[in-house]
């Protein structure tokens, strides 16, 4: 996400928290915020091939791309702009982000270990001519902001692609800075 229009880079709107400031310093823990949203972390989806859901390296966790899965089932299939609308795809991106958070917790022990979300990359299986990938990936970005507050503000890429695994409409991966 970029700073507000007319605001220089590096000002408060472009930053989440100071380095090393825990995500829960804004008043509530990420776990409490997640609960207040009526959400719980799902079981970490099983990898589809030879990889792990998340890797911790130093003070960062890198998640593998997460599909919109619930209870082992893909929530929707097809191309955004043809088979899946923008609003539905945005909700699917939110489900992907929830799965990514579950992957983060699998290597950190809890959401409170997250200092900030650093980067989100969203892939959107798009019909030719579809150009609203950013609005789709907002589903993931908005969830991270709701759960982590300013510590959920992140850099982001929203990429259109021809096809995703299992014919998923969207896939989300993220990088989180965590406590040592």
WOJO-V734898 format. One record per backbone hydrogen bond with DSSP energy under -1.0 kcal/mol. NH is the residue of the N-H (numbers start at 0). CO is the residue of the C=O. If there is no record, write none. Layout:
# WOJO-V734898
{{NH CO} {NH CO}}
This chain:
# WOJO-V734898
{{6 3} {10 7} {13 10} {14 11} {20 17} {22 113} {24 21} {26 23} {32 28} {33 29} {34 30} {35 31} {36 32} {37 34} {38 33} {50 48} {54 61} {56 59} {59 56} {60 175} {61 54} {62 173} {63 52} {65 171} {68 66} {69 72} {72 69} {74 67} {77 166} {79 124} {80 83} {81 78} {82 78} {83 78} {88 84} {89 85} {90 86} {91 87} {92 88} {93 89} {94 90} {95 91} {96 92} {97 93} {98 94} {99 95} {100 96} {101 97} {102 98} {103 99} {104 100} {105 101} {106 103} {108 104} {112 109} {113 110} {114 176} {115 176} {116 150} {117 174} {118 174} {119 154} {120 172} {121 156} {122 170} {123 158} {124 168} {125 160} {126 79} {129 126} {135 131} {136 132} {137 133} {138 135} {140 136} {141 137} {142 138} {143 139} {144 140} {145 141} {146 142} {147 143} {148 144} {150 147} {151 148} {152 149} {154 117} {156 119} {158 121} {160 123} {166 163} {167 164} {170 122} {171 65} {172 120} {174 118} {175 60} {176 115} {177 58} {178 112}}
